[in-house]
């Protein structure tokens, strides 16, 4: 917990608990023991609730090893024919040797490969990619992508001068059912 919680615990809750315990022991009235029990059950219930809420709201923390893998177009950001077309025509892979291969495809056939390397921007706490792609570069990978984290996963957004934002998520390419 934070500084404020620790301050309240140390200067209010603990002295109040000690005082109530001495009063309870001195007077033998159960109401003071019930107050102590009520206070600590409330605190533990609050801490349990905060922990559960944190699990479902805290964004995924990423390490460099999480970045390696295959990426496909994220069709959940924008659905429709354009998204399906991009899904069938673009994907990339980041390998553990910090190489990147951007694929131009026609469904499962690879038409062109753009190879390069990645490095991680030193100014960012989370792994932000710096691309060094061999020329000629494809318009989708002209600029470095932006990393967005969600509670359970993450995705990259490339800013293409032709398409605008292009969303990639980690995943394995599979043919679409709507063919």
Long-range contacts (C-beta under 8 A, 24 or more apart in sequence): 1-47, 1-50, 9-43, 13-39, 13-43, 56-151, 57-151, 58-151, 59-149, 59-150, 59-151, 60-149, 60-150, 60-151, 60-152, 60-153, 60-154, 61-126, 61-149, 62-126, 62-127, 62-147, 62-149, 62-154, 63-127, 64-120, 64-127, 65-96, 66-127, 66-154, 67-94, 67-127, 67-129, 68-94, 68-95, 68-96, 69-93, 69-94, 69-170, 70-170, 70-171, 70-172, 70-173, 71-156, 71-168, 71-169, 71-170, 71-171, 72-168, 72-169, 72-171, 72-172, 72-173, 73-166, 73-167, 73-168, 74-155, 74-167, 74-168, 74-169, 77-155, 77-165, 77-167, 78-167, 82-163, 84-176, 84-178, 86-163, 86-166, 87-173, 87-176, 88-176, 90-140, 90-166, 91-168, 91-173, 92-141, 92-168, 94-118, 94-129, 100-131, 100-133, 102-133, 102-138, 102-140, 102-141, 104-138, 107-175, 108-173, 108-175, 114-138, 114-141, 129-156, 139-163, 140-166
